[in-house]
Amino acid sequence: MLLVSEPVLGPEEKAAVAQVIEDGWITLGPRVAAFERAFAERHGAGDAVAVNSCTAALHLALEALGIGPGDEVLAPSLTFVATVNAIHYTGAEPVLVDIESLDEPLMSLEKAEARVTPRTRAVMLMHFAGHLAERAAWRAFADRHGLLLIEDAAHAVGVPEVGSYGDAAAFSFYGNKNMTTAEGGMILMRDPALLDRARRMRAHGMTSNAHQRLQARSVQYDVVSPGWNYRMDEIRAALGLVQLARLDAFNARRSELAALYRGRLAPLQARGALGVPRPRSGASADHIFPVVLPAGADRNAVAAAMADAGVQTSVHYPPVHELSYYRDRWPELHLPVTEEFARRELTLPLHPKMTEADVERAARVLEAAMQPIKGAAA
Ligand SMILES: *Cc1c(COP(=O)(O)O)cnc(C)c1O
């Protein structure tokens, strides 16, 4: 089966993990600190805080920024539910916004503008598929309304300008992301004092961690803020250091494969039988390769035919406002473009282990699976 995504792990990762076990200090310690420094440098930041997931990173960023009950946070509904859950954790109200278009499935600035109220405190961007939200336009939007600007950068690790849009950015190292630590995440924040606050909140709001107390020969600590256990461990940090060094090569390969797909699917697209969202600017982390089937096409039948032919597909995403828990909170909310995109979207395999022949095979299998759709046959 050609999978939608696969981690790339090899002898270097194996050796790095084995070395942690040799050394014996397995949780938050010098490797986590080294991973934070390397990650910050990679994104042109002064410092970073490693945590055990992107969900934790989003939550801590919001908490460190002081977002809480009574506040509203704008976010796209076309995202993984974690984006919205993290806002919900703080007691703030997520306000979900429609996407721009089927070709540009990122949160619409105009539609966000229409949902700003006196309670709006922040806007959460998500770089869907690795395609970047428009930095200058969102920066101006946040400034115009006096809002905090946060990036859910789970899809866009390694793209230089990502992480620098506004007040905070959260990254994911889950197994299907562009680089992985199995589970893991990272926070960047513009204000070093707030990043320190996030660092304390990562470990129960404590003023020192076990490794620091060992170094300082001290047994004392205090708790000075609310906190959680969102610590990263040394095994994951060791994996992260290796993966980070390989990230440019991974992302370059993803871009090559995405370009091949675009060329290969251009005839279907030209006939109007397939939509292929593409980045507005050149920069993309090409995290996933979404296509949009014709209106009324039986997506389940296409996915099943492709699976029968050995090609896995998936859907990004069921809109958050249509998931039962959030549907019950906001029964009246409709986001027509998001809903249409989510009905018609199919995600094709894209990961750095794929060959050019794999892209050709996935495209051929997609074409064959689309044969029964009116207007799709050549
Ligand atoms: C994967 C993902 C997350 C959550 O990441 P975890 O590290 O699994 O918590 C959040 N937002 C988006 C857009 C994602 O794709």
The ligand as an SDF file (V2000), in Angstrom:
LIG
                    3D

 15 15  0  0  0  0  0  0  0  0999 V2000
   -1.1580   17.5870   13.7490 C   0  0  0  0  0  0  0  0  0  0  0  0
   -1.8110   18.8740   13.9730 C   0  0  0  0  0  0  0  0  0  0  0  0
   -2.0190   19.3880   15.2600 C   0  0  0  0  0  0  0  0  0  0  0  0
   -1.7520   18.6140   16.5060 C   0  0  0  0  0  0  0  0  0  0  0  0
   -0.4710   18.1710   16.6170 O   0  0  0  0  0  0  0  0  0  0  0  0
   -0.0730   17.1690   17.8130 P   0  0  0  0  0  0  0  0  0  0  0  0
    1.4020   17.2930   17.8430 O   0  0  0  0  0  0  0  0  0  0  0  0
   -0.5370   15.8190   17.3850 O   0  0  0  0  0  0  0  0  0  0  0  0
   -0.7420   17.6410   19.0360 O   0  0  0  0  0  0  0  0  0  0  0  0
   -2.5570   20.6540   15.3910 C   0  0  0  0  0  0  0  0  0  0  0  0
   -2.9220   21.3690   14.3260 N   0  0  0  0  0  0  0  0  0  0  0  0
   -2.7670   20.9040   13.0660 C   0  0  0  0  0  0  0  0  0  0  0  0
   -3.1590   21.7580   11.9250 C   0  0  0  0  0  0  0  0  0  0  0  0
   -2.2260   19.6320   12.8540 C   0  0  0  0  0  0  0  0  0  0  0  0
   -2.1040   19.1700   11.6040 O   0  0  0  0  0  0  0  0  0  0  0  0
  1  2  1  0
  2  3  1  0
  2 14  2  0
  3  4  1  0
  3 10  2  0
  4  5  1  0
  5  6  1  0
  6  7  2  0
  6  8  1  0
  6  9  1  0
 10 11  1  0
 11 12  2  0
 12 13  1  0
 12 14  1  0
 14 15  1  0
M  END
$$$$
